[in-house]
Amino acid sequence: MGLDVSRHHDKEPVEEYVLNDSLQRLEARFGGFDFLRVHRGALVNLGYVVAVQRKGRIAQVELQSGRRVDVARRCIASVMRRLHG
């Protein structure tokens, strides 16, 4: 089973890939490059996060492209810590 990966720029997808690697391996590989796991199915580049929206126990990060990515409850603290240092 492949992993769908999209790269976005200015609200338009630039490149799309299907990778045959697990998100866990990608997280280990790119974790030192400002990538952070925000959900079991999402790894984001923190350099492209423009906002974090929270409503109660639900949170999302908004990327420069306008895309919103859900943040798992267990990841909210680490996302906030990495973004607000």
RAJOHU-V586260 format. One record per run of one state. SS is the DSSP state (H for helix, E for strand, C for the rest). FROM is the first residue (numbers start at 1). TO is the last residue. If there is no record, write none. Layout:
SS&FROM&TO  SS&FROM&TO
//
This chain:
C&1&2  E&3&9  C&10&11  E&12&19  C&20&22  H&23&33  C&34&34  E&35&39  C&40&41  E&42&45  H&46&48  E&49&55  C&56&57  E&58&63  C&64&67  E&68&71  C&72&72  H&73&84  C&85&85
//
